[in-house]
Amino acid sequence: MTAFDWQRMLLDDFPLLFLGEVAFRALFAFIVVFVFLKVSGRRGIRQLSLFDLVVFLMLGSAAGDVSFYEDVPLLPVAMVFAALLL
């Protein structure tokens, strides 16, 4: 492996069109997080419990995974959000 290989660091073996898919996945994750937070209600940062913080970290992890990894489908991540909402 060559250090600072720009081709490997920027796209590796992915096609250029994969950047569009990443943008779509990020937008999808943003919309799901936004809707989840609207439905769950607003509270100030000082009012967050440890449980709330853990839930938000889980949501962020799920949203990040679907944004960056092509082998993570969208519907299971949406199910994570739905399960945490209930």
C-alpha positions, 0 to 999 in steps of 0.5 A: 500500500502506498502512503497518501495515495489520493485515488485510494483515499478519495474513492478507492474502487468505488465508482464516481456515481457512488458519491451520489448514493452517499449523498442520498443516504446522508439526506435519508438519514438526516430526514429520519433523524429530523422526523424522529426528533420532531415526533419525540419532542424537544427538550433542552440539553440540560434536561437529557438523561443518560438514557436519552444520551445513549439513544441519541448516540445509537441513532447517530451511529445508525445514521452514520453507518447508512451514510457511509457503508454501501453494504448497509441497507436503508430499511433496517436503519429505519427499523432501528429508528422506529423501534427506538421511537416506540 
